[in-house]
Amino acid sequence: MPNSYAAAIIVTPFLTLTSFLGRAFPGVNRELAGWRRQAAAIPDLHLREQALTSLALKKFHCQGGSVYAVWPRRYRRELLRAIVSLQTISDYLDNLCDRAGVLAGESFRQLHLAFTDALIPGGASHDYYAAYPYQRDGGYLQALVQACRASLAALPGYARVQEEVLYLAALYCRLQVTKHIEPGKRQEELQAWLRPLLDQISARLYWWELAAATGSTLGIFALMALAAREEVREQEAVRVREAYFPWIGGLHILLDYLIDQEEDRAGGDLNFCAFYREGTEAGRRLSYFWQESLAAARQLPDPAFHLLVVRGLPALYLSDTKASQEDQLPVRQVILQTAGPFTRRLYRLCRGLRWAGIV
């Protein structure tokens, strides 16, 4: 990123969001319109309903991820297509795991082969629905996989970041499989899986915080964007992965869980922020993740971009109306106070964008 552009994107929230909305959102809309047409043609009623629902209700995830397609100067179209197709796979599979009354880990593992297959250009394909009760999707999931693969194959540095991408993808898929099994088993299995990972991390984290960090796709998108550069050193990919896992990715998903607590209680879904002893502890811990994320972002290639992501995450999530519930207000205040005036200005702008229906 040229220094002049890096400086420009942190001058004011207005310039930041104007650039973001003007470049990224129209492309997301075009990509999703194409996938919506394909989803509407899915033969199986259940699969069609879940595909269309995920596209309608989780568009926000693709919009957020699309900032990584704006960052590089080249290969923006390929990046946007890869990001939107992978995020659409993620959201669709999440619905299939949540909404079909299926609790078998084997079904979820087989489905999530689509996620990892999408990240291996030229790799083998699998029968993703082999262990799932609904199977006739008309080639929808396979088309998403192929779109992501083709886009990644066009990125000049992808081969040098792929190992780190697949590391994060394996963590993501393991979380998705484990958190959707029978409620009486999932916490014990998550803790058993995460215990060795916790031992490898020097910081003192709760197990549910590390679990949250495994659930973020942002590190994968950041590595994809890095791969758009002609020259990529493998050590740069390692630094990006270490910054996003556990810090920036953890901040991302903890904020997501924070605002979804009431919704998850009603649906009986696992919510990692519910493990905090009280709201004030949640505020302190998310503020800690924000500070560590900021420090990690400063060490990355093109730090201005990653700093913008870190400063923008609380603004984006805490501007959701769900964060205005009475029990959320103290936590929101603590995090926004920690994040500082720039994030608070972004927060006010995000509220306006939500009111206008843009986000």
C-alpha positions, -999 to +999 in steps of 0.1 A: +000+000+000+015+034-009+022+056+021-001+083+008-030+059+006-022+044+040-023+079+055-055+088+038-075+058+051-069+068+087-075+106+084-112+105+090-140+080+094-158+096+065-129+090+040-125+054+054-161+044+050-166+063+017-138+043+002-150+011+017-186+015+006-178+028-028-154+001-037-165-030-018-202-030-012-214-028-049-191-058-057-205-078-028-240-071-041-232-083-076-215-115-063-244-123-039-270-117-066-253-144-087-253-168-058-289-160-050-300-170-085-282-203-081-296-209-046-331-202-059-327-232-083-316-257-056-340-287-061-342-297-024-366-275-005-347-276+028-313-269+012-328-241-009-344-225+021-312-226+041-291-213+012-314-183+006-318-176+043-281-175+048-276-151+019-304-128+031-296-127+068-258-130+067-249-106+040-232-085+067-205-111+069-196-107+033-197-070+035-173-070+064-149-094+047-149-074+015-126-048+031-098-072+024-105-070-013-101-032-012-068-032+005-045-045-023-041-024-055-043-054-078-065-086-081-094-069-063-120-087-084-104-121-078-101-114-041-137-102-038-150-134-055-128-156-033-139-139-001-176-138-009-177-174-021-158-187+010-179-167+034-210-179+016-199-215+021-193-207+058-227-191+063-245-218+044-228-247+062-235-229+096-272-230+087-271-266+077-255-275+110-279-254+131-312-258+114-317-294+103-321-312+136-288-331+129-263-335+158-239-360+142-203-348+141-196-370+110-222-351+090-206-318+100-171-330+092-182-341+057-200-309+050-170-288+060-147-305+036-162-279+012-146-252+032-111-267+030-115-279-006-123-243-016-088-232-004-069-258-024-068-249-061-065-280-082-073-303-052-097-332-050-134-327-044-157-347-021-193-356-017-201-330+009-236-343+016-227-380+020-236-381+057-263-355+056-301-362+053-306-337+025-284-339-006-299-325-038-284-290-041-281-289-079-244-283-077-246-251-056-220-260-030-196-274-056-200-242-076-190-221-046-159-243-040-148-240-077-154-202-077-131-198-047-105-221-061-103-204-094-100-169-078-072-181-055-053-197-083-051-163-099-033-147-069+005-146-075+015-152-039-011-178-028+012-207-028+034-190-002+004-183+022-015-215+016+000-234+045-011-207+070-045-204+054-051-242+058-039-240+094-066-215+102-092-233+081-086-265+100-092-247+133-123-231+119-138-264+107-129-282+139-148-256+159-178-257+136-180-295+139-176-296+176-198-267+187-228-282+168-228-317+184-251-327+212-253-299+239-242-323+267-210-332+249-198-301+231-182-281+259-162-311+272-150-319+236-141-283+230-121-281+261-103-313+254-094-301+219-083-267+229-062-276+260-030-283+240-035-251+220-038-231+252-005-245+264+012-233+232+000-197+237+020-175+261-009-153+270-034-163+296-066-170+278-098-187+288-107-217+267-138-201+253-117-171+242-094-194+222-125-212+209-139-179+196-106-171+179-107-203+159-141-192+145-130-161+126-125-161+089-107-127+090-072-142+092-079-163+061-091-132+042-060-112+054-037-139+040-056-140+007-051-102+004-014-107+012-013-132-016-023-105-041+013-091-039+038-103-064+064-108-037+054-125-005+077-139+021+066-169+041+076-152+073+051-124+065+023-150+062+033-164+096+032-129+112-003-123+097-015-156+110-001-150+145-017-115+147-051-128+137-050-159+157-057-155+185-059-117+188-078-100+159-098-131+151-106-135+188-118-099+191-139-103+160-158-134+172-161-123+208-178-091+197-201-112+175-210-135+204-213-105+228-242-090+209-259-124+201-263-136+237-300-131+240-306-146+206-284-177+214-301-182+248-335-183+231-322-208+205-302-230+229-270-222+210-235-222+225-224-186+232-188-181+244-194-147+260-220-163+283-191-180+301-179-147+315-188-143+352-205-109+347-207-081+321-179-061+336-155-091+331-166-093+294-159-056+290-124-060+305-115-091+285-127-077+252-108-045+259-077-066+265-082-084+232-085-050+215-053-037+230-034-069+220-049-068+185-037-032+181-002-041+192-001-071+168-015-051+139+014-026+143+039-053+135+023-064+102+030-055+066+009-024+057+000-018+094-023+011+087-048-013+071-048-038+099-050-010+125-081+003+107-096-032+109-090-034+147-103+001+153-134-006+131-145-040+146-159-025+179-176+003+159-192-022+135-205-047+160-214-024+189-235-002+165-259-031+161-292-026+178-286-058+198-258-040+216-283-014+229-301-039+252-299-028+288-276-056+299-252-048+270-248-011+277-220-013+305-199-036+283-204-014+253-193+016+272-161-001+286-150-012+251-157+020+233-139+040+261-109+017+257-110+019+219-107+057+219-121+087+199-115+074+164-134+042+171-162+062+187-165+084+156-167+052+135-193+039+158-215+069+153-211+066+116-219+029+116-251+036+136-261+060+108-253+034+081-274+008+099-303+033+103-301+039+065-301+002+058-267+002+041-252-023+067 
